Amino acid sequence: MSVYFWAAAIPTALHHPWPTEMLPTALTRKLPTLLCWLYPIGILAITQHDPFFWDSIQLASKHAHFFYEHHLHWEVLPTDIDSGHPPIFGYYLAVLWTLFGKTLPVSHWAMFPFLMGITGLLLQLGSRFLGKKWAPILFIIVMADPVMAGQSMLVSPDIPLLFFFLLAVHSITARQHFWLAVAVLGLVMVSLRGMMVGAALGTWWLFLQWHTLRAQPRMLLWMALSFVPGIAFGLWFLGWHEQSAGWTGFHPESPWAPAFQSADWKGMLRNVAILGWRWLDLGRFAAWALLAWMLLRWRSGQEQAPNAKLAGLFGLTLGLLSVSAVMYQNLSAHRYFLPAMVALHILALSTLISSSLGQTTKKVLIGVYLLAMVSGNCWIYPRGVSMDWDATLAYRPYFDLRAQAVGYLDQYNIPFSTVGTAFPSLNTGENLSLNGDQRNFAPVGYEQNKFILASNIFNDLNQEDYQILESPPWVARQTWKAQGVYLTLYEKQ
């Protein structure tokens, strides 16, 4: 549904004449901005009954369940759900469950203030860097980005992280010290990655103010005070967690320990290649193609240099977020780079809008850019190629398909314990849908399982697994399909 929304929004994005002769002129001028403000409400109305999905099962549902069941008592998380991040987001959900009830709508509407904040900040930054006329374009491009589109429909801590990132960017450019302190503190409270983003923003601020600081060193002290609350919280949490759990970041017994294994030089080269793929994937090649073309025009003397401030923001954010992705085995999920991806869109659009190209050419290029982003939400790789399913809207049919599969198992009295499956289906109905269902599927084990529930959503099943499942004694008993997503129940004869 969101893809169709964005396709319909293209005329607005390009300032195409609408058949609105009967509307007041002021209303038609404000219509694009009004649609931007209505979008978060529409998204939450559509998704408010969607189950938790992918990493939000742990970072939102399981964390919130822990604090909710412990009556909001603050304590260290159990090892099997503790990935080392400050669990503030889960605690926030637990508070709302306590106040308004433990339901999916309450969970989704918990994202409302952050989505509305992101809307306002994107419009504000769009006005600052693109001009008021083009401000809605930035919002539309960012929201059409598959990573942002996918995350905005989930109960995801990366939405607050992006909000605080944009608030910090706005506060730095507007020199609002108080709000910068709030933003940095918020980043640090969300996750360890938020701490890295805070470090990138601090470096960017030094980059922007370097010449001023040399003349007025006292400014460094005043601005540095904005980072003190965030630094203090970060140091407190890391110290408290080390004392309470005995480790920081990860430990050998952690379920995520394999992802944190150091990569050798071959592994680092592989990680660089994966990063390159991430940054071209799901339609994002359009931003790079646009920037490359504008840089060629600048080198030939046809354009002015790109905005150095925005280039610095993008480069520093991308650089610091890429360090762990290169050095460790598997820390390169699309959502990890969401702040840098938004910075890329701001840079690319500001470079285009400030160029000497004609208005028609700019509108055509923006239209192509937008279509590339929208198309990314429809990309589904062949079976056997892993995808970050929470980084695209392509995952949404999975919820209904899984419900149909569970209904089928109940209809034929097939116990969950006899069915092997993989992440993210290896969770109770309570953790996924808050429905009280405590049944668990079994992990895939071809000797132990009577049934296997497989899906292209499950990255843990590779081609070798499907070769086994498509050979005797296994047969496909039932398949559910919708919009490129499928679930198949295999039975051992």
Secondary structure, DSSP 8 states (H G I E B T S, - for coil): -HHHHHHHHHHHHTT---S-TTS-HHHHHHHHHHHHHHHHHHHHHHHTT----TTHIIIIIIHHHHHHHTTT------GGG--SS-THHHHHHHHHHHHH-S-HHHHHHTTHHHHHHHHHHHHHHHHHHT-GGGHHHHHHHHHHSHHHHHHHTS--THHHHHHHHHHHHHHHHHT-HHHHHHHHHHHHHH-HHHHHHHHHHHHHHHHHHHHHHHH-THHHHHHHGGGHHHHHHHHHHHHHHHHHHS-SS--TTSTTGGGGSB--HHHHHHHHHHHHHHHHTTTTHHHHHHHHHHHHHHHTTSS----HHHHHHHHHHHHHHHHHHHHBSS---GGGGHHHHHHHHHHHHHHHHTSS--HHHHHHHHHHHHHHHHHHTT----TTS---GGGSGGGTHHHHHHHHHHHHHHHTT--GGGEEE-TTSSS-HHHHH-S------EE--TTT-SEEEEETT-TT--HHHHHHHTSTTEEEEEEEEETTEEEEEEEE-
